[in-house]
Amino acid sequence: MRRLVRAAGGALIASAIVLGTAGVASAQETGSVYVVHGIPDTPVDVYVDGERALDDFAPGTTKGPLSLPSGPHQVAVFPADAADDSGEALLSAQAEVPAGGNVTLAAHLTAEGQPSLTPLVNEVGEVPAGQARVVVRHLAAAPAVDVLAGGQAVVSGLTNPNQEALEVPAGTVSAAVAAAGTTEPVIGPADLSLEEGTTTFVHAIGSLEQDSLELVTFTVSGGDSAPHGVPSGAPSGAPAASVPAAGWAAMSVLGLALVGFSLARLRPAGRR
Amino acid sequence: MVAVGVAGDGQMEVPERVADVGWYRFGPAPGAATGSAVLAGHVDDRVQGDGAFADLGGLAPGDEVLVDRPEGSVAYVVREVRTFRKDTLPVADLFREGGPPRLALVTCDGPFDTDVGRYRDNLVVLAEPR
């Protein structure tokens, strides 16, 4: 077993156990934490501040969001069959949870295949109306990769343990991962459904050599924003020659073809 | 009516055909339990004539608005008819995703600025479920 201690300068870790105390703290005193398990074939238990927070956390899965008190937490990862945290940890780290922040703690392989624990800040702020954010993260034992959308590279030369954020029109994207400079997928293609106003975190995990590459994703909503305006007059750039002052009579007779998945009507009721 | 999204300039799309009404598909649909369902239609056009919402200004508080959907009609009662300068349109509230259910009907209003080829104002009709 390797012991890898990473001094976390940035964000960090998670546990279900602290949920109890998190309920007491105010919103300003907690942070949201997601956990990603990207080390193949190694179910683990995760201890936070000496308490078992995640039991039998399966490789290739994610948990969260967990609300943790802000501040430093001691995180240790043990084999899932360990009775407690008295033995030697597979991985451990001191993790800082920022108040009101949103972070991911990822247990994963380095590019060279060594287990590692990496804290990552989650960018979940507003996206422009009609758009979605995608954050791609290289957490796999593999060299630099390109991320393809619809067969075209949208991220180039991404290396472990780095990430890149994109804002794209909401919708479904066919995504794949290929060795940098190539278009032959090593992961995917897989359809990603990107809803407007959300941020989807896509983690490439596993090992290229062991043929265990896969994607782990989670989505955070709440980044909606409104369009800037409603340009609802005269698409030709000029109004009608004579604008009817108030065509109410016409409307009450014809109704107003409205909405519609079929149609809609508008009618006076109790009009003075 | 057609489902519309966001144009390249960040504004809500409004159907090119002035007889059509656009429903903002990234927001709530009419009949949704929460949030503001936004429908926008042109007031008029020199080429195409009157728009679907040419007579929106004839609505007054208390009037009923029915939106027919395949699963049944949704009834609203007009609460407010307001005019905003386009640069002060309260878009965050108009397009809110949460809060009490509401129908917002939007068209253009006010004097037409021939220099920029657009109306100065937006007319907004806000209605609550009956």
Interface residues (C-beta under 8 A of the other chain):
Chain A: P128 A129 G130 Q131 A170 E196 G197 D224 S225 A226 P227 H228 G229 V230 P231 S232 G233 A234 P235 S236 G237 A238 P239 A240 A241 V243 P244 A246 G247 W248 A250 M251 L256 A257 L258 V259 G260 F261 S262 L263 A264 R265 L266 R267 P268 A269 G270 R271 R272
Chain B: M1 G5 V6 A7 D9 G10 Q11 M12 V14 E16 V18 A19 V21 W23 Y24 F26 P30 V38 L39 A40 G41 H42 V43 D44 D45 R46 V47 Q48 G49 D50 G51 A52 F53 A54 D55 L56 G57 G58 L59 A60 G62 D63 E64 V65 L66 V67 D68 R69 P70 S73 V77 K86 L89 V91 A92 L94 F95 R96 E97 L105 V106 T107 C108 D109 F112 T114 G117 R118 Y119 N122
